[in-house]
Amino acid sequence: MSFPLHVAFIWHQHQPLYKSAIAGKYHLPWVRLHGVKDYLDLALMLSRYPKLHQTINLVPSLILQLQDYVEGKAFDPYLALTLTPVDSLTRSQKQFIVEHFFDANHQTMIEPYPRYADLLAQRQAYGLDWCVNHWLAPDFSDLLAWHNLTWIDPLFRETDPEIAEWFERGKEFTLADRQRIYSKQREIIARILPQHRQMQKSGQLEITTTPYTHPILPLLADTQAGRIAVPQMYLPNTRFRHEPDIALHLEKAKEVYRQHFGGEPKGLWPSEQSVSPAILPQVAKQGFSWLCSDEGVLGWSLGHYFRRDERGSINAPHLLYQPYRLETVHGDLAIIFRDRLLSDLIGFSYGALLPQAASDDLCDRLMSIQRQQNEYLAAHPEGQPWLVTIALDGENCWEFYPQDGNPFLQTLYENLSQNPNLKLVTASEYLDKFPPTEKIPPHQLHSGSWIDSSFTTWIGDPVKNRAWELLAEARQVLAQHPEATPENNPEVWESIMAAEGSDWFWWFGEGHSSNDDAMFDRLFREHLQVVYRALNEPVPHALLYPLEPHDVSTSDRPTKLIQPLINGRFDNEDWQGSGKIEISGARGAMHQNAPVKRLWYGYDHFYCYLRLEFSSLESIAQSKLHLLWFYPQRINSNSPVRLLDMPDVSPLNYLFRHHLTINFADKSVQLQESIEKLQWETIATHTKIGLEQCLEIAIPWSDLAVKPQSVARLVIMLSQKEHFQISLPEYTIIPIEVP
């Protein structure tokens, strides 16, 4: 007997809180731009195929911001510039426009449009300053218009004659055009939530939710959870452990859900599909019936490593393609696990294929699983039909597809609608009909996420850890004010929950970077500043400075391997191909009279080389130079720098692995390595120095125990009589790439 294969698509729609509680306005435009490109069209496309049922997860922080735009309460800097007459733009505004209004996938969202592509080509050929100096008013007006137009989904270009006319015209946009484009954006955004409500009511969609501001719940319960998957993980000095915050995030999520969809959500998409035993009682207590995670988490929980053959078929498919029961003191939960390969093919691969080829490939893979299912059920007639869960981000992948992925989705949905062997269901539909028969003991559930089955994306890096310490300190201050309850002081709790969101930690440190890193840094610190201000507590100095530098002012990065003679004399020929940082006269007041004018750095396969040029040798005669190293991709002990009067400012307050000290008075060199309990021990070093007209240093890679083709990060500072003197350059990390 042949059974259809049940398939649950779950699309995750999320944006962090871009509104600054201090400035009272939005700092970034991504809710608005993704709002016209990725949310309504996904639902409308599905509505054309009523036999296909799916699940869409809408994060509360996204819902609230969409409503702000609908009601005209959200006004971001990009929108303000869009609606500014170009003749009144200042030079700094023009610089911002040229720098940021090409923030889109160039291949799919800029190059198909000749005018937009031409403006980008000019910036790439001549540079930002040339564009600011030479572009005329029509150039800026067209760029402002195109940045907004390209984010409008093709679906609306096909159905709205006014939008179609803008794309056909392509140039000579006026302020009135830009105002109308904004009006269209609001019209599209206003349709998003009603469309989802209607489709949930008809039964074609299930809408699920996520903890309020998208926090990593296991880390809110206890940051020690990071060591379950990575036992040697370097964790923040201050442990974060506030399980009651989990209940707050879940309660707020349900409150937002009720306001916009009525009723209670059945399913919970835990942020980043991150789960742990500690969060389960709270999830069950809040009345959720199911949640989802990743196949890697299931593998760790069962002690089974899922292997795939050359075609991608998984071994032991019956383990992955079934739900499991989790027993808690507040009732049972069902948990389903996504097929990582199928999800990632849509998220990262199919955009490069023709729509029919991509659709056929996915359907072929599903049919192969359906045949495996029927073979298994023939041998195990007591079993129940399988559920294949395809769960992924529902917004970011589409900009890598031609036409925002619409041709692919249309082709896929047509194929699925015509295939009686594949049955698309919501997660709840399947679970109501086929409740889990197997269970995972709650203590056995692995603590991990959909990325590497760990939490290393959000904790463990020195910068991420520093952010957790600042969050923990603010949360401790709040705990010392029992009168500041969520009811009495909602502003404080809104800000602490905003800072607990996962996105800030995603962008901090190594792993991910964007053109908006500095703004994410600022938003995180502003959320925490509000906590202190609302409680009439002094704002820590560290929250007034970026957690990490975002504008390393290097004139040149290293371009080739060098082998300079280390003699302390000026010989620029030896240093050709090295990186160079101008320090004297650089940003920051402390550098106007800096004793160091210029820093050169480079490497070969054996040494890391540095050269410091001084304003005068007398100015540093009684000083010590400190080179502090940390390694983002390595797990090891790290310790703080122990200097007096050192500002509590990143990156000076990071923890480091190696500390090389050069004493200018006696030309001595000392290398220390971090050991347990934040201590240092002196180790042998073969560092060479030359100090005459300048200081030249050669540090063996073997002293630092770094591997080829790895990364290191360097912070440099001067001290005098054990007192901090200056950092070089000011509050800056120097990126080192080991050859």
ABEGO torsion letter per residue (X at the ends): XBBBBBBBBBBBBBBBBABBAAAGBBABAAAAAAAAAAAAAAAAAAAABAABBBBBBBBAAAAAAAAAAAAGABBBAAAAAAABBAAABBAAAAAAAAAAAABBBAAAAAAABAAAAAAAAAAAAAEAAAAAAABBAAAAAAAAAAAAAAABBAAAAAABAAAAAAAAAGBGBBAAAAAAAAAAAAAAAAAAAAAAAAAAAAGABBBBBBBAAGBBAAAAABAAAAAAABAABBBBABBBBBAAAAAAAAAAAAAAAAAAAEEBBABBBBBGGBBBAAAAAAAAAAGBABBBBBAAAAAAAAGBBBBBBAAGBBBGAAAAABBBBBBBAAEBBBBBBBBAAAAAAAAAAAAABBAAAAAAAAAAAAAAAAAAAAAAAAABAABBBBBBBBBBBAAAAAAABBGGGAAAAAAAAAAAAABAABBBBBAAAAAAABBBABBBBAAABBBBBABGGBAAAABGBAAAAAAAAAAAAAAAAAAABAABBAAABAAAAAAAAAAABAAAAAABEBGBBBAAAAAAAAAAAAAAAAAAAAAGBBBBAAAABBABBABBBBABBBABBBBBBBAGBBBAAAABGBBBBBABGBBEAAAAABABABBBBBBBAABBBBBBBBABAAAAAABBBBBBBBBAABBBBBBBBBBBGBBBBOAAABBBABBBBBBAAAGBBBBBBBBBGGBBBBBBBABBBBBBABBBBBBBAAAAGBBBGBBBBBBBBBBBGGBBABBOBBGBBBBBBBX
